[in-house]
Structure formats: structure tokens, C-alpha cells
């Protein structure tokens, strides 16, 4: 038998596609660019079996996936299904996550490049559906069977650099399933599944380039992978890019190394604390035999945004210095934290250079704020807490609790310890309105991945945090973030705030 000669593959970028805006007819714009290119280069006229590789950015823009955000980290949180690994660095925090599209990568695909300041670009909500829409429209216009791949750029485990992968596909087999065939020596192939979709996405990216302004490429010579509607069902599930995602039980690397070690440590801790509680159940002095004897101490992290932009909801209040008010809130919060019996160390995260001197013995350290949002500041503070004392529980408190009482904080920390003994390493306290969060807690070894921001109570619950049963009137729930709340809480305020507001 003569050897099979591989079909030559050619690829080129399609010029002439300008800036895309929400609501644009992307298929029409791509089709017009294909026609214009073919008028100059007749050999580029779309042919049966061609594959279009379309950068996800223009699909997202056309579908209106551009959103305004104050905090990119919060946008990442909202697109995250599962955290795989987190790493703190000088500029903030890197999160490797599984997103809503089933893709595992950095930052959930949330992109702040090529959009206006204060905006981010989300991935298409359903990239496979986006690819089908483009394929159907272009096939109808040009009268040829073709494949469409929607691509996005990702890093790779154990490899330096990035490459494009297929996150959406239509009209094409994204896997060349060779299982059951034989190799050149006649040996059966048991696991061979070339990821054609990703290979074509990478080829398309190679000819498009990152800064050429050409977001679409044509690949010719891969027609053997293009399928018609009649053939589509025969090749399922490998006719969608979603089928390339290996998540769930098939994922052998569902956690990063540090996270896997931390999870094992957490489970061991929970088992040990549960055993200690069981052994002390009949002790006469529950406080000494239970919480005080077996629970490690707490490190409390308080992120603080001071400066001229602090306490924006108090803008317009005559005679009120917002910078001084924010510092007074923080001071009263820290005085209560420092007085709590369960707390061993206090860390503040801030970009204010003189804050350490101002706070003095109220804190054990002030670390720099990465400047990329509240959740990044939390991650930086938690990383510092773990580095200083890995065996400690970590709590994160908002800095606007000027009415906080030490006993209320101690009570919540004890509840969080009990939750850890029962195998629940993450806990949170809702705010007075019941939609936000004033505090989160994590057992030793548990990665602190906060969800502060709008509707954070729901986000923390969805992320697996246990809501602590804290009474409505607890000072730990009384975050003061507007003038009416401040006025109505004067009798409960700490000394620093009371001295300032009278």
C-alpha cells in the first residue's frame, strides 16, 4: 500500500476588518472583507473545505460583551466556576480558574486590552453557538461548506508562553479520533486524539499576529475535518470546542500543587480539630478544653483604601474630611480587632505610605496594596499572613466597622473554628443589609479567595463559603458606608470616629 501523502496546508490573514462595536453584523463584515481580499487575490476566494479562525475578541465586541467595571478582579470572580490555582506577585494576584465556558486559564478570559479605560471584555457567552451563527451566515452567502473556529489565547501548564486554542467551533471535527486504527508498524492506536481544533487555532494566530489588526484567518487544506450538517451528528461530541475541555472527574490536575497540598492540610486539620472536640466533649470547662486548647490563633487582614478618593459615598457632606473619616473608621476597627482575645496578629493592606506610622502598635505590619482592586488587596494580605504564620486561621475584615466590639468578633471567630472542625474551611459574615459581606474566614491551609464587591453575599455562598449565624444587631455586621448610617450609629461608634464627627 502506498503511503498517504498529507495534504498541503496554507493559511493567510484577512485584511480590512476594522474596529468592531456592539451590535455589528460580524458575519457581514467578515464576508465583505473576504470578498475584498479575493478581488485583489483571486486565489483567496473562499472555497469548499476552508476553515475560518476568528479571534474571540471581535466576537465578544459584536455580541456586546464589553462591560464597565471598577474592579477587574470582581469581573474575574463573576466569570469563575472553579479556582484551580492562585499566586500572589508584586503587582497583584494571578488566578488560574475554570470559567463559565469550561475553559481553564488565567483570569477567566476577562481581558482589559483593546477596550476603553474602566471597561473589560468577557468571552462570548456561548462560543460554540457564536461559531455556528458565523458558519451558517457565511455558508449561506458564499454557497460553500466551511468550518469556523473561535479562538482565544491561553498559557499552558509546564510550557512557557501562550498559544491560541479553539473555544468555539462549528462545521468541523475538533479532534481527529484515531483510536482503533493502526500505526505504520501495524500496532493499534489506543489513545491517539490529535486536537485539530487547537492546532488550527494556533495556525490561524500565527498568520494573524497579535498586533496586525487582522482578527480573522483562512486555513486551506484541512477540508477533511470540515463536516456538513448531515455528517455533524456522526462525529459528536467532537464537533464543538467545548468537547475539548477536560474538566470534572477526567481532570487529573484540577488543583495547583500549592492548592492540593493546602487541601490535604485542611482536611487533616478538620479531622484533628474534630477529634480534639470529641475528646474534650465531656470536659467540665468547655472554653478551656475546646476552643482555647485546640484552635490556632487568628491573623486578621484589613484592606484599606484611603487617600482623597476614600469614602466616596460621603462626598458632599459639608465639613467632613473623607480622608480623616476613613482613617478614623480604620483606627476604631483595628482597636476592636486588637482587643479580641482570639486575634494574634493584625495586617493592613494599603497604598498609604505613612499609614504604618499612624497606626503604630495597632498593627503588626502594613503591606503594599497591589492597586488592582479590593479582592487583589485581600489576596496580597492573605498571602502575607500565610507566609508569616501558616498554621493560623485568617480572617479578612472590611475597614469601615467603627462600632465593632471585640466580643462580637471573638464570637464570630469561634463559630468559624466550629465550622472548620465540621470540615467547612471557609466562612463569612453578611453585612447589615444582607447583600454584602463584612468578614470572611479561612482555616489553616485553605486558600483565601474572596468575592468582595456587589452582591458579595451571594457570590461567597456560591463559592462554598459557610454563612455564620450572626445576629442582625451584631457590631460585626454594622459596616458604615453612608451618612445616614453614620448618623444613626453615633451611640455605638468608637472613640476615633466619635471625636471626629461629634
C-alpha positions as CSV (number, residue, x, y, z in Angstrom):
1,X,0.0,0.0,0.0
2,X,1.3,3.4,-0.9
3,X,1.8,5.8,1.9
4,X,-0.8,8.5,2.3
5,X,0.7,11.9,1.3
6,X,-0.6,14.7,3.7
7,X,-2.5,17.5,2.1
8,X,-0.5,20.8,2.0
9,X,-1.9,23.4,4.3
10,X,-1.9,27.1,3.6
11,X,-3.1,30.0,5.8
12,X,-3.4,33.7,5.5
13,X,-4.9,36.7,7.4
14,X,-7.9,38.5,6.1
15,X,-7.3,42.3,5.9
16,X,-9.8,45.1,6.0
17,X,-11.8,44.3,9.2
18,X,-12.0,47.5,11.2
19,X,-12.9,48.1,14.8
20,X,-16.0,46.1,15.9
21,X,-18.7,47.7,18.0
22,X,-21.6,46.1,19.9
23,X,-24.5,45.2,17.6
24,X,-22.3,45.0,14.4
25,X,-23.2,42.2,11.9
26,X,-19.9,40.4,12.3
27,X,-20.7,37.8,9.6
28,X,-21.5,40.5,7.1
29,X,-18.3,42.4,8.0
30,X,-16.1,39.3,7.6
31,X,-17.9,38.4,4.4
32,X,-17.2,41.8,2.9
33,X,-13.5,41.5,3.9
34,X,-13.3,38.1,2.3
35,X,-14.8,39.5,-0.9
36,X,-12.5,42.5,-1.0
37,X,-9.4,40.3,-0.4
38,X,-10.5,37.9,-3.2
39,X,-10.8,40.8,-5.6
40,X,-7.1,41.6,-5.1
41,X,-6.0,38.0,-4.7
42,X,-8.4,35.7,-6.7
43,X,-6.7,32.6,-5.2
44,X,-8.0,33.7,-1.8
45,X,-11.7,33.3,-2.9
46,X,-13.5,31.2,-0.3
47,X,-13.5,27.5,-1.3
48,X,-15.2,24.4,0.0
49,X,-13.4,22.9,3.0
50,X,-11.8,26.2,4.1
51,X,-11.7,26.9,7.8
52,X,-12.1,30.5,9.2
53,X,-10.3,31.2,12.5
54,X,-11.9,34.1,14.2
55,X,-10.4,35.9,17.2
56,X,-12.8,35.8,20.2
57,X,-12.3,39.5,20.8
58,X,-14.3,40.6,17.8
59,X,-17.0,38.1,18.5
60,X,-17.3,39.4,22.1
61,X,-17.4,43.0,20.9
62,X,-20.1,42.3,18.4
63,X,-22.1,40.5,21.0
64,X,-21.8,43.4,23.5
65,X,-19.7,41.5,26.0
66,X,-17.9,44.8,26.9
67,X,-18.8,45.8,30.4
68,X,-17.9,48.7,32.7
69,X,-16.1,47.7,35.9
70,X,-14.5,49.4,38.9
71,X,-12.7,46.2,39.8
72,X,-11.4,43.8,37.1
73,X,-10.8,41.2,39.9
74,X,-14.6,41.2,40.7
75,X,-15.3,40.6,37.0
76,X,-13.0,37.6,37.1
77,X,-14.8,36.3,40.2
78,X,-18.2,36.6,38.5
79,X,-16.9,34.5,35.5
80,X,-15.3,31.9,37.7
81,X,-16.7,28.4,38.2
82,X,-13.7,26.9,40.0
83,X,-10.4,28.2,41.2
84,X,-7.5,26.0,40.2
85,X,-4.5,27.9,41.5
86,X,-3.6,31.4,42.7
87,X,-0.3,33.1,43.0
88,X,0.5,36.5,44.5
89,X,3.1,38.7,42.9
90,X,4.2,42.3,43.4
91,X,1.6,43.7,41.0
92,X,-1.4,41.7,42.4
93,X,-2.7,38.1,42.1
94,X,-2.8,35.6,39.3
95,X,-5.8,33.3,39.3
96,X,-6.0,30.2,37.1
97,X,-9.7,29.3,37.0
98,X,-12.3,27.3,35.1
99,X,-14.7,29.8,33.6
100,X,-18.3,29.6,32.6
101,X,-17.3,28.4,29.1
102,X,-15.5,25.4,30.5
103,X,-12.0,26.9,29.7
104,X,-9.3,26.6,32.3
105,X,-6.9,29.6,32.1
106,X,-5.7,32.8,33.7
107,X,-8.2,35.5,34.7
108,X,-11.3,33.6,33.4
109,X,-10.7,35.1,30.0
110,X,-11.5,38.6,31.3
111,X,-9.5,41.0,29.1
112,X,-8.7,44.7,29.7
113,X,-6.7,45.2,26.5
114,X,-8.1,46.9,23.4
115,X,-11.0,48.4,25.3
116,X,-11.6,51.8,26.9
117,X,-10.3,52.6,30.4
118,X,-12.7,51.3,33.0
119,X,-14.0,48.5,30.8
120,X,-13.2,44.8,30.3
121,X,-14.1,42.3,27.6
122,X,-15.7,39.0,28.5
123,X,-15.5,35.9,26.4
124,X,-18.6,35.1,24.2
125,X,-21.3,33.6,26.4
126,X,-21.5,30.5,24.2
127,X,-18.6,30.4,21.8
128,X,-19.8,27.3,20.0
129,X,-23.2,29.0,19.3
130,X,-21.3,32.1,18.1
131,X,-19.3,29.9,15.7
132,X,-22.4,28.2,14.4
133,X,-24.0,31.6,13.7
134,X,-21.0,32.7,11.7
135,X,-20.7,29.4,9.8
136,X,-24.4,29.5,8.9
137,X,-24.4,33.1,7.6
138,X,-21.2,32.7,5.6
139,X,-22.2,29.4,4.2
140,X,-25.4,30.9,3.0
141,X,-23.6,33.9,1.5
142,X,-20.8,32.0,-0.3
143,X,-22.6,28.7,-1.0
144,X,-19.7,26.5,0.3
145,X,-19.3,24.2,3.2
146,X,-16.7,25.6,5.6
147,X,-15.6,25.3,9.2
148,X,-15.4,28.2,11.8
149,X,-13.2,28.3,14.9
150,X,-13.4,31.0,17.5
151,X,-10.0,31.2,19.1
152,X,-8.6,32.7,22.3
153,X,-5.1,32.9,23.7
154,X,-4.0,30.8,26.7
155,X,-0.9,29.9,28.6
156,X,-0.1,26.2,29.0
157,X,0.9,24.1,32.0
158,X,4.6,23.2,32.1
159,X,5.3,25.3,28.9
160,X,6.5,28.9,28.6
161,X,4.5,31.4,26.5
162,X,1.0,31.4,25.1
163,X,-0.8,30.0,22.1
164,X,-4.3,30.2,20.7
165,X,-6.8,27.4,21.3
166,X,-10.3,26.7,20.0
167,X,-13.0,27.9,22.4
168,X,-15.8,27.7,19.8
169,X,-16.3,25.6,16.7
170,X,-18.9,24.8,14.0
171,X,-18.8,22.7,10.9
172,X,-15.5,21.0,11.8
173,X,-14.2,18.0,13.8
174,X,-12.1,19.5,16.5
175,X,-10.5,16.1,17.3
176,X,-9.1,13.5,14.8
177,X,-10.1,10.4,16.6
178,X,-7.6,7.7,15.5
179,X,-8.4,5.2,18.3
180,X,-8.8,1.7,16.9
181,X,-6.6,2.4,13.8
182,X,-3.1,1.1,13.4
183,X,0.2,2.9,13.1
184,X,2.8,2.5,10.4
185,X,4.1,-0.7,12.1
186,X,0.7,-2.2,12.4
187,X,0.3,-1.6,16.1
188,X,-3.2,-0.5,17.3
189,X,-3.7,3.1,18.4
190,X,-5.4,3.3,21.8
191,X,-5.3,6.9,22.9
192,X,-4.3,9.0,19.8
193,X,-6.6,12.0,19.6
194,X,-4.9,14.9,17.8
195,X,-6.6,18.2,18.9
196,X,-7.2,19.5,15.4
197,X,-9.3,22.5,16.6
198,X,-6.4,23.8,18.8
199,X,-3.9,23.2,16.1
200,X,-5.9,25.1,13.6
201,X,-6.5,27.9,16.1
202,X,-2.7,28.2,16.7
203,X,-2.0,28.2,13.0
204,X,-4.5,31.0,12.5
205,X,-3.0,33.0,15.3
206,X,0.5,32.6,13.7
207,X,-0.6,34.2,10.4
208,X,-2.9,36.8,12.1
209,X,-0.3,38.1,14.5
210,X,-1.1,39.9,17.7
211,X,-0.9,43.5,16.6
212,X,-1.6,43.3,12.8
213,X,-5.3,44.4,13.0
214,X,-6.3,41.2,11.2
215,X,-8.6,39.2,13.6
216,X,-9.6,36.6,11.0
217,X,-7.6,34.0,9.2
218,X,-8.4,31.4,6.5
219,X,-6.8,27.9,6.6
220,X,-6.9,25.9,3.4
221,X,-6.1,22.2,3.2
222,X,-7.9,20.9,6.3
223,X,-11.1,20.1,4.4
224,X,-11.0,16.5,5.6
225,X,-12.1,17.8,9.0
226,X,-14.9,20.0,7.7
227,X,-18.3,18.4,8.2
228,X,-21.8,19.1,6.7
229,X,-24.9,19.2,8.8
230,X,-25.7,15.6,7.8
231,X,-22.2,14.4,9.0
232,X,-22.2,16.6,12.1
233,X,-24.1,14.1,14.3
234,X,-21.9,11.2,13.3
235,X,-18.9,12.9,14.7
236,X,-20.4,14.1,18.0
237,X,-19.2,15.1,20.6
238,X,-16.1,16.3,18.7
239,X,-17.9,19.0,16.7
240,X,-17.9,21.5,19.5
241,X,-14.9,23.2,21.1
242,X,-16.5,22.6,24.5
243,X,-15.8,18.9,23.9
244,X,-12.0,19.7,24.1
245,X,-12.3,20.8,27.7
246,X,-11.1,18.1,30.2
247,X,-12.7,19.1,33.5
248,X,-14.6,17.3,36.2
249,X,-13.6,13.7,37.1
250,X,-11.4,13.4,34.0
251,X,-9.2,16.3,35.1
252,X,-6.0,14.8,36.7
253,X,-4.7,18.3,37.5
254,X,-7.8,20.0,39.0
255,X,-5.7,21.9,41.6
256,X,-2.3,23.6,41.5
257,X,0.4,22.0,43.7
258,X,0.2,24.5,46.5
259,X,-3.6,24.3,46.5
260,X,-3.6,20.5,46.5
261,X,-1.2,20.5,49.5
262,X,-3.3,23.1,51.2
263,X,-6.4,21.0,50.7
264,X,-4.8,17.9,52.2
265,X,-3.6,20.1,55.1
266,X,-7.1,21.5,55.6
267,X,-8.7,18.1,55.7
268,X,-6.1,16.9,58.2
269,X,-6.7,19.9,60.3
270,X,-10.5,19.5,60.2
271,X,-10.1,15.8,61.2
272,X,-7.7,16.8,64.0
273,X,-10.0,19.5,65.4
274,X,-13.0,17.3,65.2
275,X,-11.1,14.6,67.2
276,X,-10.0,17.1,69.7
277,X,-13.5,18.4,70.2
278,X,-14.8,14.9,70.6
279,X,-12.2,14.1,73.2
280,X,-13.0,17.3,75.2
281,X,-16.8,17.0,74.9
282,X,-17.2,15.7,78.5
283,X,-14.7,18.2,80.0
284,X,-16.2,20.5,82.6
285,X,-14.6,23.7,81.3
286,X,-15.7,23.8,77.7
287,X,-13.9,27.1,77.0
288,X,-10.5,25.7,78.2
289,X,-10.9,22.2,76.8
290,X,-12.4,23.3,73.5
291,X,-11.7,26.5,71.7
292,X,-8.8,27.7,73.8
293,X,-7.0,24.4,73.9
294,X,-7.1,23.2,70.3
295,X,-7.7,26.3,68.0
296,X,-4.7,28.0,66.5
297,X,-4.7,31.8,66.8
298,X,-6.1,34.2,64.2
299,X,-4.4,36.6,61.9
300,X,-6.7,39.4,60.8
301,X,-6.2,41.2,57.5
302,X,-7.8,44.6,56.9
303,X,-7.6,46.1,53.4
304,X,-7.7,49.9,53.5
305,X,-8.3,52.4,50.7
306,X,-7.5,55.8,52.0
307,X,-6.5,59.0,50.2
308,X,-8.5,61.7,48.5
309,X,-10.9,59.2,46.9
310,X,-11.8,57.5,50.2
311,X,-15.4,57.2,51.4
312,X,-16.9,58.5,48.1
313,X,-20.5,58.0,49.4
314,X,-19.8,60.8,51.9
315,X,-19.0,63.3,49.2
316,X,-20.9,66.5,49.6
317,X,-21.2,66.3,53.4
318,X,-20.3,69.7,54.5
319,X,-17.3,70.0,56.9
320,X,-16.5,66.3,56.7
321,X,-12.9,65.3,55.7
322,X,-13.3,62.0,54.0
323,X,-9.6,61.2,54.3
324,X,-9.7,61.7,58.1
325,X,-13.0,59.8,58.3
326,X,-11.6,56.7,56.6
327,X,-8.6,56.7,58.9
328,X,-10.9,57.1,62.0
329,X,-13.0,54.2,60.8
330,X,-9.9,52.1,60.3
331,X,-8.5,53.1,63.7
332,X,-11.7,52.1,65.6
333,X,-11.9,48.8,63.6
334,X,-8.3,47.9,64.5
335,X,-8.7,48.8,68.2
336,X,-11.5,46.3,68.5
337,X,-9.6,43.7,66.5
338,X,-6.5,44.1,68.6
339,X,-8.6,43.8,71.8
340,X,-10.2,40.5,70.7
341,X,-8.9,37.5,72.6
342,X,-8.7,35.2,69.6
343,X,-6.5,37.5,67.5
344,X,-2.7,37.1,67.5
345,X,-1.7,39.2,64.5
346,X,-3.1,42.2,62.5
347,X,-2.1,43.1,59.0
348,X,-3.3,46.1,57.0
349,X,-3.1,46.3,53.2
350,X,-2.8,49.8,51.9
351,X,-1.2,52.1,49.4
352,X,-0.9,54.9,52.0
353,X,2.8,55.4,52.7
354,X,2.5,56.9,56.2
355,X,-0.1,54.5,57.5
356,X,2.2,52.3,59.4
357,X,3.4,55.2,61.5
358,X,-0.1,56.5,62.0
359,X,-1.4,53.1,63.3
360,X,1.6,52.2,65.4
361,X,1.1,49.2,67.7
362,X,-2.4,48.6,66.4
363,X,-0.9,46.6,63.6
364,X,1.9,44.0,63.1
365,X,2.6,45.2,59.6
366,X,1.3,47.2,56.6
367,X,1.9,45.7,53.2
368,X,1.6,47.4,49.9
369,X,-1.8,47.4,48.1
370,X,-1.3,46.0,44.5
371,X,-3.7,48.7,43.3
372,X,-5.8,46.4,41.2
373,X,-9.0,46.2,43.3
374,X,-10.2,45.1,46.7
375,X,-10.0,41.3,46.0
376,X,-6.4,41.7,44.9
377,X,-5.6,43.5,48.1
378,X,-7.2,40.7,50.1
379,X,-5.2,38.1,48.2
380,X,-2.0,40.0,48.9
381,X,-2.8,40.4,52.6
382,X,-3.8,36.7,52.9
383,X,-0.5,35.6,51.2
384,X,1.5,37.7,53.7
385,X,-0.5,36.2,56.6
386,X,0.2,32.6,55.4
387,X,3.9,33.4,54.8
388,X,4.2,34.8,58.4
389,X,2.2,32.1,60.1
390,X,1.0,29.2,58.0
391,X,-0.7,27.4,61.0
392,X,-3.0,30.4,61.8
393,X,-6.6,30.9,60.9
394,X,-7.0,34.0,58.7
395,X,-9.9,36.5,58.8
396,X,-10.4,39.4,56.4
397,X,-12.4,42.4,57.7
398,X,-13.6,45.5,55.9
399,X,-12.2,48.7,57.4
400,X,-15.5,50.5,57.9
401,X,-16.5,48.9,61.2
402,X,-16.0,51.7,63.6
403,X,-18.7,50.3,66.0
404,X,-17.0,46.9,66.2
405,X,-16.9,45.2,69.6
406,X,-14.2,42.7,70.5
407,X,-16.6,40.2,71.9
408,X,-18.7,40.2,68.7
409,X,-15.6,39.5,66.7
410,X,-14.5,36.7,69.1
411,X,-17.9,35.1,68.9
412,X,-17.8,35.0,65.1
413,X,-14.3,33.6,65.1
414,X,-15.4,30.8,67.4
415,X,-18.2,30.0,65.0
416,X,-15.7,29.8,62.2
417,X,-13.5,27.5,64.2
418,X,-16.5,25.2,64.8
419,X,-17.2,25.3,61.0
420,X,-13.6,24.2,60.3
421,X,-14.0,21.3,62.8
422,X,-17.0,20.2,60.8
423,X,-15.0,20.3,57.6
424,X,-16.0,23.7,56.3
425,X,-12.9,25.7,55.9
426,X,-14.5,28.9,54.6
427,X,-16.9,31.2,56.4
428,X,-18.3,34.7,56.0
429,X,-20.4,37.3,57.8
430,X,-23.1,39.2,55.8
431,X,-23.5,42.9,56.2
432,X,-26.4,44.7,57.9
433,X,-28.3,44.9,54.5
434,X,-27.9,41.2,53.9
435,X,-26.4,41.6,50.4
436,X,-22.8,42.3,51.1
437,X,-20.0,40.9,53.3
438,X,-18.1,42.4,56.3
439,X,-15.8,39.5,57.0
440,X,-14.5,36.2,55.6
441,X,-12.6,33.5,57.5
442,X,-10.4,30.6,56.3
443,X,-9.0,27.7,58.2
444,X,-5.2,27.0,58.1
445,X,-4.2,25.7,54.7
446,X,-7.3,26.9,53.0
447,X,-6.6,29.3,50.1
448,X,-8.2,32.7,50.7
449,X,-10.1,33.6,47.5
450,X,-12.5,36.5,48.3
451,X,-15.6,37.6,46.5
452,X,-16.0,41.2,47.8
453,X,-18.0,43.5,45.7
454,X,-21.6,44.0,44.6
455,X,-23.9,41.1,45.8
456,X,-20.9,39.5,47.6
457,X,-23.2,37.5,50.0
458,X,-24.4,35.5,47.0
459,X,-21.0,35.2,45.5
460,X,-19.4,34.0,48.7
461,X,-22.2,31.4,49.1
462,X,-21.8,30.2,45.6
463,X,-18.1,29.8,46.1
464,X,-18.7,27.4,49.0
465,X,-18.3,29.8,52.0
466,X,-20.4,28.9,55.0
467,X,-22.6,31.8,56.3
468,X,-22.1,32.3,60.0
469,X,-25.2,32.7,62.2
470,X,-24.5,36.2,63.4
471,X,-27.4,38.2,64.8
472,X,-28.7,41.2,62.9
473,X,-27.6,43.6,65.7
474,X,-24.0,42.4,65.9
475,X,-21.5,45.2,65.5
476,X,-19.6,42.9,63.1
477,X,-22.4,43.4,60.6
478,X,-22.6,47.2,61.0
479,X,-20.5,48.5,58.1
480,X,-20.9,52.2,57.9
481,X,-20.7,53.4,54.3
482,X,-23.0,56.3,54.1
483,X,-24.0,59.4,56.0
484,X,-27.5,58.2,57.3
485,X,-25.9,55.1,58.7
486,X,-23.2,57.1,60.4
487,X,-25.7,59.5,61.9
488,X,-27.9,56.7,63.2
489,X,-25.0,54.8,64.8
490,X,-23.4,57.7,66.8
491,X,-24.1,56.0,70.2
492,X,-22.1,52.9,69.1
493,X,-19.1,54.5,67.4
494,X,-15.5,54.0,68.6
495,X,-13.6,56.9,70.1
496,X,-11.6,58.0,67.0
497,X,-14.8,58.3,64.8
498,X,-16.8,59.9,67.6
499,X,-14.2,62.5,68.2
500,X,-14.2,63.4,64.5
501,X,-17.9,63.6,63.8
502,X,-19.0,64.9,67.3
